[in-house]
Amino acid sequence: MKAMPMDDDCFGPDQIRADGRKLHPALLLEVKSPAESRGPWDYYKLLRTTPGEQAFRLLADGGCALARN
């Protein structure tokens, strides 16, 4: 499973590390005011996207026995 490419419907292409953690972008969203909403389900505006490599703890800092060489 770790070798298979993944394409998540929410986050797009991502990967699974040696320790089993799935890396995907982290989204920072802000709730829109009623005046900003353009229709049903238009609740959030995207402020920033952080790449998965920066959003999650480093592999070396995790202490997972599966990830040790």
DOSEVEX-540626 format. One line per field, with one value per residue: residue in three letters; residue number from 0; x, y, z of N, C-alpha, C, O in turn. Coordinates in steps of 0.1 Angstrom, whole numbers. Atoms other than C-alpha are relative to their C-alpha. Layout:
DOSEVEX-540626
torro	c(ALA	...)
roro	c(NUM	...)
n.u	c(X	...)
n.v	c(Y	...)
n.w	c(Z	...)
ca.u	c(X	...)
ca.v	c(Y	...)
ca.w	c(Z	...)
c.u	c(X	...)
c.v	c(Y	...)
c.w	c(Z	...)
o.u	c(X	...)
o.v	c(Y	...)
o.w	c(Z	...)
***
This chain:
DOSEVEX-540626
torro	c(MET	LYS	ALA	MET	PRO	MET	ASP	ASP	ASP	CYS	PHE	GLY	PRO	ASP	GLN	ILE	ARG	ALA	ASP	GLY	ARG	LYS	LEU	HIS	PRO	ALA	LEU	LEU	LEU	GLU	VAL	LYS	SER	PRO	ALA	GLU	SER	ARG	GLY	PRO	TRP	ASP	TYR	TYR	LYS	LEU	LEU	ARG	THR	THR	PRO	GLY	GLU	GLN	ALA	PHE	ARG	LEU	LEU	ALA	ASP	GLY	GLY	CYS	ALA	LEU	ALA	ARG	ASN)
roro	c(0	1	2	3	4	5	6	7	8	9	10	11	12	13	14	15	16	17	18	19	20	21	22	23	24	25	26	27	28	29	30	31	32	33	34	35	36	37	38	39	40	41	42	43	44	45	46	47	48	49	50	51	52	53	54	55	56	57	58	59	60	61	62	63	64	65	66	67	68)
n.u	c(8	-9	-6	10	3	13	6	11	10	-1	-13	-8	-11	-8	-9	0	-14	-5	6	14	8	4	-3	9	0	9	7	4	12	7	15	4	11	12	-1	-10	5	7	10	-1	-13	-11	-3	-14	-9	-13	-10	-13	-2	-13	-3	0	-13	-1	11	0	-13	-11	-1	-11	5	12	-3	7	-9	1	-7	-14	-8)
n.v	c(-12	-12	-2	-4	-14	-3	-13	-3	-9	-13	-6	3	10	0	12	6	1	12	2	2	-12	-5	-15	-7	-14	-4	-12	-10	-6	-10	0	-12	-8	2	-8	5	13	-2	10	11	7	-9	-4	-2	-5	5	-10	5	14	4	13	11	2	-10	0	11	2	6	14	2	-4	7	11	13	11	3	-9	0	7)
n.w	c(0	0	13	10	0	-5	5	-9	6	-7	-1	12	-1	-12	-2	-13	-3	-5	-13	2	0	13	1	10	-4	-11	5	-10	5	-8	3	7	-5	9	12	9	5	13	2	-10	-3	2	-13	-3	10	-2	-3	2	1	-5	5	-9	-6	-10	-9	-9	-7	8	-1	-10	-13	-4	-8	5	2	14	8	-3	9)
ca.u	c(0	29	42	9	2	-28	-53	-76	-109	-104	-67	-55	-23	-5	17	20	54	74	58	23	13	-6	8	-16	-19	-34	-59	-64	-100	-120	-158	-173	-197	-233	-225	-196	-215	-227	-250	-257	-226	-205	-192	-154	-127	-92	-65	-35	-24	5	22	20	58	55	22	31	59	92	97	129	110	82	100	83	102	90	108	142	170)
ca.v	c(0	24	19	26	62	77	103	115	131	159	165	152	132	122	95	71	72	43	48	45	81	95	129	153	191	208	235	267	278	308	308	333	360	357	385	367	334	330	301	269	251	282	285	287	306	291	311	289	254	238	209	175	174	205	199	166	156	146	109	110	126	100	71	44	11	5	35	28	17)
ca.w	c(0	7	-28	-45	-56	-39	-52	-24	-35	-9	-9	-43	-48	-16	-1	28	46	60	94	79	82	53	42	26	25	55	47	68	62	74	78	54	66	53	29	14	8	-28	-23	-4	10	3	39	38	21	17	34	31	21	39	21	38	44	65	81	98	122	106	101	123	152	153	170	149	149	113	100	115	93)
c.u	c(9	6	-10	-2	-14	-6	-13	-10	0	13	8	11	7	7	-2	15	3	-7	-15	-8	-2	3	-9	1	-9	-5	-3	-12	-6	-15	-3	-12	-12	1	9	-5	-8	-11	1	13	12	4	14	7	14	10	14	0	14	3	1	14	3	-11	1	14	10	1	10	-5	-11	3	-6	11	0	8	15	8	10)
c.v	c(13	3	5	16	2	13	1	10	14	7	-2	-10	1	-13	-6	-3	-14	-4	-2	12	5	15	6	15	3	14	9	7	10	-1	13	7	-3	8	-5	-13	3	-10	-11	-7	9	7	4	6	-6	11	-4	-15	-3	-14	-11	-2	10	0	-11	-1	-7	-15	-4	3	-9	-12	-13	-10	-4	9	1	-8	-9)
c.w	c(0	-13	-10	1	5	-6	8	-6	6	-2	-13	2	13	2	14	3	6	13	-1	1	-14	0	-10	4	11	-4	12	-7	10	-3	-6	8	-9	-13	-10	-7	-13	-3	10	0	-3	14	3	-11	4	3	-3	-1	4	-6	11	7	11	10	11	6	-9	3	11	14	5	9	-4	-3	-15	-9	3	-10	7)
o.u	c(5	9	-6	-3	-23	2	-23	-6	-3	13	19	10	10	7	-6	22	-7	-8	-22	-21	7	-2	-11	4	-20	2	-9	-11	-4	-18	0	-19	-10	-4	8	0	-16	-18	9	20	23	0	16	4	18	11	22	-8	24	-5	5	14	11	-9	-6	24	6	-2	8	1	-16	-6	-7	20	10	12	22	3	18)
o.v	c(23	14	10	22	-7	22	-5	20	24	19	4	-18	12	-21	1	-9	-22	-15	-4	12	5	23	1	18	-3	23	5	14	9	-2	24	0	-7	4	-3	-16	12	-9	-10	-9	4	18	12	5	-6	20	4	-22	3	-23	-7	-5	7	4	-10	4	-16	-19	-13	-2	-8	-16	-22	-7	-9	5	8	-18	-16)
o.w	c(-6	-16	-21	11	2	-8	5	-12	0	-5	-14	11	18	-8	23	-5	8	17	10	-1	-22	8	-21	16	12	-9	22	-17	22	-15	-1	15	-21	-23	-22	-18	-14	-13	19	-10	-3	16	13	-23	16	-6	-8	5	-2	-4	22	19	20	22	21	0	-17	15	19	23	17	17	4	-11	-20	-20	-4	-15	1)
***
